[in-house]
Amino acid sequence: MLRIRVIPTLLLRNKSLVKTKCFKDFNYVGDPVNTVRIFNELLVDELLFLDILASKEKKKPDIKLLSEISKECFMPLSYGGGITTFDDAKKIFDLGFEKISLNSSAVKDPKLITQLAKHFGSQAIIISVDVKKNIFGKKTVRSLGGSKNTKKNPIAWVKELESMGAGEILLTSIDKEGTWDGFDINLIKEVSSNISIPVIAHGGAGTLDHISDVVKNGYASAVALGSMIVYQKKNMGVLVNFPDIKKLEEILK
């Protein structure tokens, strides 16, 4: 097992897996259950599924699909998307998922974080924080798939989330997501330096050096990979894969 977690992060849209760029340009990349089978063979340590339309379209989690994923998967699973109540969360945990991720619902009903953390434990609660720059370079937190500007300051928001019981932060730079150009190191470093809970860096990974950079210079506790694990290379076709473990171990020493 890697010292630093490197987590394949898979985007669900209408029962299919897709990949986006800057939260736009949906490209189909495969069937979620078949993809889980591939990751079983690749022996990855954990998987994270995010339904990118559920909250925006006010849909509940697709329990049938999540059940199929859970039954097929041999590794720890996390899921986010459309979780708005305690019962929603319980249904997902009952399927065998180890963690849930909240985003829009955390913005709308922050008390839900504390309720879930007290019952299931903070270690089971990931809060997804999506950040985007405006035309003046100011970074704010977005919700509903990046479509709503909450006007929240990212640093103030993650501090608040930690105080409410969040166990981890999944920090995504919308401007970097799907670009292969590297992480927003300054954003991740600033967030990581202001809270004591783990920060999962997401958005922009394209090379092993990018992964090393965000851990060593951005102080990320874990790294979420999207494009790198569903495409052969930038601007090339779909290929579900995972970086060589020995190479990851070497760069993350």
C-alpha positions as CSV (number, residue, x, y, z in Angstrom):
1,M,0.0,0.0,0.0
2,L,1.3,3.5,-0.9
3,R,2.2,5.8,1.9
4,I,0.4,8.6,0.1
5,R,-3.1,7.6,-1.2
6,V,-3.5,7.9,-4.9
7,I,-7.2,7.5,-5.6
8,P,-8.9,6.9,-9.0
9,T,-11.8,9.3,-9.1
10,L,-14.6,8.3,-11.5
11,L,-17.4,10.6,-12.6
12,L,-21.0,9.2,-13.0
13,R,-23.5,10.7,-15.3
14,N,-26.8,8.9,-16.1
15,K,-25.3,5.5,-15.1
16,S,-22.3,5.9,-17.3
17,L,-18.7,7.0,-16.6
18,V,-17.7,10.3,-18.1
19,K,-14.7,12.6,-18.0
20,T,-14.9,16.4,-18.1
21,K,-12.6,19.4,-18.6
22,C,-13.2,22.3,-16.3
23,F,-16.5,20.7,-15.3
24,K,-17.7,20.9,-19.0
25,D,-17.3,18.8,-22.2
26,F,-18.7,15.5,-21.0
27,N,-16.9,12.5,-22.7
28,Y,-18.1,9.0,-22.3
29,V,-15.4,6.7,-20.9
30,G,-17.1,3.5,-20.0
31,D,-19.4,1.4,-17.9
32,P,-18.9,1.8,-14.1
33,V,-19.2,-1.9,-13.2
34,N,-16.8,-3.0,-15.9
35,T,-14.4,-0.3,-14.9
36,V,-14.5,-1.5,-11.3
37,R,-13.5,-5.0,-12.5
38,I,-10.4,-3.5,-14.2
39,F,-9.4,-1.6,-11.1
40,N,-9.8,-4.8,-9.1
41,E,-7.2,-6.4,-11.3
42,L,-4.9,-3.3,-11.0
43,L,-5.0,-3.7,-7.2
44,V,-5.7,-0.1,-6.4
45,D,-6.2,0.8,-2.8
46,E,-9.6,2.6,-3.0
47,L,-12.0,4.2,-5.5
48,L,-14.1,7.4,-5.4
49,F,-17.3,7.8,-7.4
50,L,-18.9,11.2,-7.9
51,D,-22.3,11.6,-9.6
52,I,-21.8,15.0,-11.2
53,L,-25.5,15.7,-12.0
54,A,-27.4,14.4,-9.0
55,S,-27.4,17.5,-6.9
56,K,-27.8,19.9,-9.8
57,E,-30.8,17.9,-11.1
58,K,-32.1,17.2,-7.5
59,K,-31.8,13.4,-7.9
60,K,-31.3,11.0,-5.2
61,P,-28.3,8.6,-5.3
62,D,-28.8,5.7,-7.7
63,I,-28.9,2.9,-5.1
64,K,-29.4,0.1,-7.7
65,L,-26.2,1.2,-9.6
66,L,-24.2,1.8,-6.4
67,S,-25.3,-1.7,-5.1
68,E,-23.9,-3.2,-8.4
69,I,-20.7,-1.3,-8.0
70,S,-20.3,-2.3,-4.3
71,K,-20.9,-6.0,-5.0
72,E,-18.2,-6.0,-7.7
73,C,-15.6,-4.0,-5.9
74,F,-12.8,-5.6,-3.8
75,M,-11.5,-2.3,-2.4
76,P,-12.8,0.5,-0.1
77,L,-15.3,2.7,-1.9
78,S,-16.4,6.3,-1.5
79,Y,-19.4,8.0,-3.1
80,G,-20.7,11.5,-3.5
81,G,-23.7,13.0,-5.3
82,G,-27.3,13.7,-4.3
83,I,-26.8,13.0,-0.6
84,T,-29.1,15.4,1.2
85,T,-30.3,13.6,4.2
86,F,-29.2,11.2,7.0
87,D,-31.2,8.4,5.3
88,D,-29.5,9.0,2.0
89,A,-26.1,8.5,3.7
90,K,-27.2,5.5,5.7
91,K,-28.4,3.7,2.5
92,I,-25.0,4.1,0.9
93,F,-23.1,3.0,4.0
94,D,-25.5,0.0,4.2
95,L,-24.3,-1.0,0.7
96,G,-20.8,-1.3,2.0
97,F,-19.3,2.1,1.1
98,E,-16.8,3.2,3.6
99,K,-17.1,7.0,3.0
100,I,-19.5,9.5,1.5
101,S,-18.7,12.9,0.0
102,L,-20.9,15.9,0.4
103,N,-20.7,19.1,-1.6
104,S,-23.8,21.1,-2.4
105,S,-25.7,19.7,0.5
106,A,-22.9,20.8,2.9
107,V,-23.3,24.4,1.6
108,K,-27.1,24.3,1.9
109,D,-27.3,22.4,5.2
110,P,-24.0,22.5,7.1
111,K,-25.6,20.9,10.2
112,L,-25.9,17.7,8.1
113,I,-22.1,17.3,8.3
114,T,-22.1,17.3,12.1
115,Q,-25.1,14.9,12.3
116,L,-23.4,12.4,10.0
117,A,-20.0,12.8,11.6
118,K,-21.4,12.1,15.1
119,H,-23.2,9.0,13.9
120,F,-20.8,7.4,11.3
121,G,-17.5,9.1,12.5
122,S,-15.6,12.0,10.9
123,Q,-13.3,9.5,9.1
124,A,-16.3,8.5,6.9
125,I,-17.2,12.1,5.9
126,I,-15.4,13.7,2.9
127,I,-16.4,17.3,2.0
128,S,-15.9,18.1,-1.6
129,V,-14.8,21.8,-2.2
130,D,-14.8,23.0,-5.8
131,V,-12.9,26.3,-6.3
132,K,-12.9,28.6,-9.4
133,K,-11.3,31.9,-10.2
134,N,-13.3,34.8,-11.5
135,I,-12.0,37.2,-14.2
136,F,-10.2,39.1,-11.6
137,G,-8.4,36.1,-10.2
138,K,-10.4,35.8,-7.0
139,K,-11.1,32.3,-6.0
140,T,-14.5,31.3,-4.6
141,V,-16.2,28.1,-3.7
142,R,-18.7,26.7,-6.2
143,S,-21.6,24.3,-5.8
144,L,-24.1,22.4,-8.0
145,G,-21.5,21.1,-10.3
146,G,-19.6,24.4,-10.4
147,S,-22.6,26.3,-11.7
148,K,-23.4,28.3,-8.5
149,N,-21.0,30.8,-7.0
150,T,-21.4,30.5,-3.2
151,K,-19.1,33.5,-2.8
152,K,-17.4,31.6,0.1
153,N,-13.7,32.1,0.6
154,P,-12.1,28.7,0.3
155,I,-9.9,29.0,3.4
156,A,-12.7,30.3,5.6
157,W,-15.0,27.5,4.3
158,V,-12.6,24.6,4.9
159,K,-11.9,25.9,8.4
160,E,-15.7,25.9,9.1
161,L,-16.0,22.4,7.6
162,E,-13.3,21.0,9.9
163,S,-15.0,22.5,12.9
164,M,-18.3,20.9,11.9
165,G,-16.8,17.4,11.8
166,A,-15.5,16.9,8.3
167,G,-12.9,14.1,8.1
168,E,-11.3,15.0,4.8
169,I,-11.5,17.7,2.1
170,L,-11.6,16.8,-1.6
171,L,-10.2,20.0,-3.0
172,T,-10.8,20.5,-6.8
173,S,-9.6,23.4,-8.9
174,I,-12.3,23.7,-11.6
175,D,-9.9,25.7,-13.8
176,K,-7.4,22.9,-13.7
177,E,-9.7,19.9,-13.8
178,G,-9.2,17.7,-16.9
179,T,-6.4,19.9,-18.3
180,W,-3.4,17.6,-17.6
181,D,-1.5,20.9,-16.8
182,G,-0.8,20.2,-13.1
183,F,-2.5,21.1,-9.9
184,D,-3.2,24.5,-8.4
185,I,-0.3,24.2,-6.0
186,N,-0.9,27.5,-4.3
187,L,-4.5,26.8,-3.6
188,I,-3.8,23.3,-2.2
189,K,-0.9,24.5,-0.1
190,E,-2.9,27.3,1.4
191,V,-5.8,25.0,2.3
192,S,-3.5,22.3,3.6
193,S,-1.7,24.8,5.8
194,N,-4.8,26.1,7.4
195,I,-6.5,22.9,8.5
196,S,-5.4,19.7,10.3
197,I,-7.6,17.2,8.4
198,P,-6.3,15.5,5.2
199,V,-6.6,17.3,1.9
200,I,-7.1,15.2,-1.2
201,A,-5.8,17.2,-4.2
202,H,-7.9,16.9,-7.4
203,G,-7.8,18.6,-10.7
204,G,-5.0,18.9,-13.2
205,A,-2.8,15.8,-12.8
206,G,-1.1,14.8,-16.1
207,T,2.3,13.3,-15.0
208,L,3.9,11.6,-12.1
209,D,5.8,14.8,-11.5
210,H,2.5,16.6,-11.0
211,I,1.6,14.0,-8.3
212,S,5.0,14.4,-6.6
213,D,4.7,18.2,-6.8
214,V,1.3,18.5,-5.1
215,V,2.4,16.2,-2.3
216,K,5.8,17.7,-1.6
217,N,5.0,21.4,-2.4
218,G,1.3,21.5,-1.9
219,Y,1.3,19.4,1.3
220,A,-1.6,17.3,0.0
221,S,-2.3,14.2,2.1
222,A,-3.7,12.3,-0.9
223,V,-4.1,12.7,-4.7
224,A,-7.3,12.1,-6.7
225,L,-6.7,11.1,-10.4
226,G,-9.2,11.5,-13.2
227,S,-7.9,11.9,-16.8
228,M,-4.7,10.0,-16.0
229,I,-6.6,6.8,-15.1
230,V,-9.2,6.8,-17.9
231,Y,-7.1,7.9,-21.0
232,Q,-4.0,6.6,-22.6
233,K,-2.4,10.1,-22.7
234,K,-3.6,13.6,-23.3
235,N,-5.8,13.9,-26.4
236,M,-5.7,10.1,-26.8
237,G,-8.3,7.4,-26.5
238,V,-9.9,5.7,-23.4
239,L,-7.7,3.3,-21.5
240,V,-8.5,2.4,-17.9
241,N,-5.2,2.2,-16.1
242,F,-3.2,3.2,-13.0
243,P,0.3,4.5,-12.6
244,D,3.0,1.9,-11.9
245,I,3.1,1.3,-8.1
246,K,6.9,1.2,-8.0
247,K,7.2,4.5,-9.8
248,L,4.7,6.0,-7.5
249,E,6.6,4.8,-4.5
250,E,9.8,6.3,-5.9
251,I,8.4,9.7,-6.5
252,L,6.5,9.9,-3.2
253,K,9.5,8.9,-1.0
